[in-house]
Amino acid sequence: QLEIPLRTRSGQERSLLISSEPIKLGDETYFLNSLLDITERKQAEQKLRENEALLRQVLESTQDAIFAIDRDYCLLVNNERHQRVLSETGGHSLRVGESILPPDYLPEVLAHWRKLYDRALSGESFKWEREWPYKDGHLHTIESRFSPLCDANGANVGVLVVILDITDRKQTEIKLKESEAK
């Protein structure tokens, strides 16, 4: 098979797929040639690549850590900020397809995280907040927003998690309350 670009008399660019297969009929060999216009397919593939690049740019343009998992708790997608948060909190980088619930976690830790993911898998959207130790020795206040991840038909196919570091906001709230109390 061979793809070739072609310009029509009207100046329109087309993409063609040419294939040739030998066929034996008795003692004679013939070639069955086919020509297929794949212009629309090539245009759709290009549009898909452009959309994927745009979505990746959107994902990377936020300061929030974002990741999505499937119903088997395997990573579907994440951004670079999520990878940094994993590193800063003592975790390890994750690759697409890898379980977000590794077997080396303590059973109670696995149960805790599975419970949170299962809430979103059951259709619930919610926020979860806690202090989290970072490698630098500081506690950070983290707000995680869990949402069901639905496909085009509305079926729940996973979980979307957006993680915000709200440490500065919490410290500002504390200072405000202290100043109001004076």
GIGIFEN-V392911 format. One record per residue. N is the residue number from 1. SS is DSSP state (H for helix, E for strand, - for the rest). PSI is psi in degrees with one decimal (NA if undefined). D_FIRST is the distance of its C-alpha to the first C-alpha in Angstrom with 1 decimal. Layout:
# GIGIFEN-V392911
{{N	SS	PSI	D_FIRST} {N	SS	PSI	D_FIRST}}
This chain:
# GIGIFEN-V392911
{{1	-	146.6	0.0} {2	E	129.7	3.7} {3	E	134.1	6.9} {4	E	140.9	9.9} {5	E	149.5	13.5} {6	E	141.3	15.7} {7	E	125.2	19.5} {8	-	170.9	21.2} {9	-	-30.7	24.5} {10	-	-2.7	26.3} {11	-	-0.6	24.8} {12	-	136.8	22.7} {13	E	133.5	19.5} {14	E	159.0	16.4} {15	E	131.5	12.9} {16	E	145.9	10.2} {17	E	119.7	6.7} {18	E	132.7	5.5} {19	E	153.2	4.4} {20	E	128.1	7.0} {21	E	131.0	9.3} {22	E	140.8	12.6} {23	E	130.2	15.7} {24	E	127.7	19.2} {25	E	102.1	22.1} {26	-	-128.2	25.2} {27	-	-4.0	25.1} {28	E	142.6	22.4} {29	E	128.3	18.7} {30	E	166.4	16.7} {31	E	128.8	13.1} {32	E	112.7	12.1} {33	E	140.8	10.0} {34	E	150.2	9.4} {35	E	123.9	9.8} {36	E	129.7	10.6} {37	E	112.0	12.9} {38	-	22.4	12.5} {39	H	-48.6	15.5} {40	H	-39.8	17.9} {41	H	-44.7	15.8} {42	H	-39.1	15.4} {43	H	-40.9	19.1} {44	H	-40.7	20.1} {45	H	-41.7	18.4} {46	H	-43.7	20.3} {47	H	-40.9	23.4} {48	H	-44.7	23.2} {49	H	-42.1	23.0} {50	H	-43.2	26.0} {51	H	-41.3	28.0} {52	H	-41.0	27.5} {53	H	-40.7	28.7} {54	H	-45.4	31.6} {55	H	-39.0	32.6} {56	H	-41.0	32.6} {57	H	-40.9	34.8} {58	H	-45.8	37.1} {59	H	-38.4	37.4} {60	H	-14.0	38.2} {61	-	-8.2	40.6} {62	-	155.1	43.3} {63	-	-7.8	46.0} {64	-	150.6	45.8} {65	E	129.4	44.0} {66	E	135.1	41.5} {67	E	159.5	39.5} {68	E	142.5	38.2} {69	E	160.2	38.0} {70	E	-175.3	36.7} {71	-	-15.8	39.0} {72	-	11.9	38.8} {73	-	27.8	40.2} {74	E	142.6	37.0} {75	E	127.4	36.1} {76	E	-43.8	33.5} {77	E	151.3	34.0} {78	E	167.6	36.8} {79	-	172.2	37.8} {80	H	-34.9	39.1} {81	H	-38.7	42.6} {82	H	-40.7	42.4} {83	H	-39.5	41.3} {84	H	-41.1	44.4} {85	H	-41.9	46.7} {86	H	-44.6	45.6} {87	H	-44.0	46.4} {88	H	-22.6	49.6} {89	-	9.7	50.9} {90	-	4.4	50.3} {91	-	-171.9	47.1} {92	-	158.0	43.8} {93	-	150.4	40.5} {94	-	145.5	38.2} {95	-	152.2	34.4} {96	-	133.3	32.4} {97	-	-14.7	32.6} {98	-	145.8	35.9} {99	E	136.1	39.1} {100	-	-8.2	41.5} {101	-	77.5	44.2} {102	-	149.3	44.1} {103	-	-16.0	46.2} {104	-	-3.0	48.4} {105	-	150.7	50.0} {106	-	145.6	53.5} {107	H	-38.7	53.6} {108	H	-31.0	55.6} {109	H	-45.1	53.2} {110	H	-45.3	50.3} {111	H	-41.1	52.3} {112	H	-51.1	53.3} {113	H	-39.8	49.7} {114	H	-38.7	48.4} {115	H	-42.2	51.2} {116	H	-48.7	50.2} {117	H	-39.5	46.5} {118	H	-32.0	47.5} {119	H	-45.8	49.7} {120	H	-36.2	46.7} {121	H	-25.4	44.6} {122	-	-1.9	47.3} {123	-	-0.2	47.0} {124	-	137.4	49.6} {125	-	135.0	49.3} {126	E	165.1	51.9} {127	E	146.6	53.1} {128	E	129.3	54.2} {129	E	140.0	56.2} {130	E	162.0	57.6} {131	E	140.8	58.5} {132	E	128.1	56.1} {133	E	133.9	56.9} {134	-	162.1	54.8} {135	-	-26.2	54.7} {136	-	0.9	56.9} {137	-	-7.0	59.7} {138	-	147.9	59.8} {139	E	132.8	59.5} {140	E	141.3	57.2} {141	E	122.9	57.4} {142	E	133.3	54.0} {143	E	120.3	53.2} {144	E	129.4	50.2} {145	E	116.3	48.9} {146	E	134.3	47.2} {147	E	148.1	45.3} {148	E	143.7	43.2} {149	E	115.8	39.5} {150	E	148.2	38.2} {151	-	-175.4	34.8} {152	-	-22.9	34.1} {153	-	1.6	36.1} {154	-	2.6	39.0} {155	-	136.5	38.6} {156	E	113.6	40.0} {157	E	-1.2	37.1} {158	E	-158.3	38.9} {159	E	136.1	41.3} {160	E	130.2	41.3} {161	E	128.4	43.9} {162	E	123.0	45.2} {163	E	123.8	47.7} {164	E	135.8	50.3} {165	E	107.8	52.8} {166	-	22.9	56.0} {167	H	-50.9	58.4} {168	H	-42.9	59.6} {169	H	-43.5	60.1} {170	H	-41.8	62.1} {171	H	-38.6	64.2} {172	H	-41.7	65.0} {173	H	-41.5	66.0} {174	H	-45.7	68.4} {175	H	-38.6	69.9} {176	H	-45.1	70.4} {177	H	-39.8	72.1} {178	H	-41.4	74.3} {179	H	-32.9	75.3} {180	H	-31.0	76.0} {181	H	-19.8	78.2} {182	-	NA	80.4}}
